[in-house]
């Protein structure tokens, strides 16, 4: 086989191996960072008492605002 073709195949193999290695390391780093962030953040910011004390008028106002936003968004 022509040496120039062999060099091209070797260069392609090294390039693909490099990209594969980099992407594998990137995936593991992303998973590790995600687990660290999940471990550091609190699981719940509102207690059950705070959820029960939520005023129904606030819930109605928020629901109306969301409905208006979605309605305006669809009419554009």
PyMOL commands that set and color helices and strands:
alter all, ss='L'
color gray80, all
select helices_A, chain A and resi 3-40+48-52+56-75
alter helices_A, ss='H'
color red, helices_A
deselect
rebuild
show_as cartoon
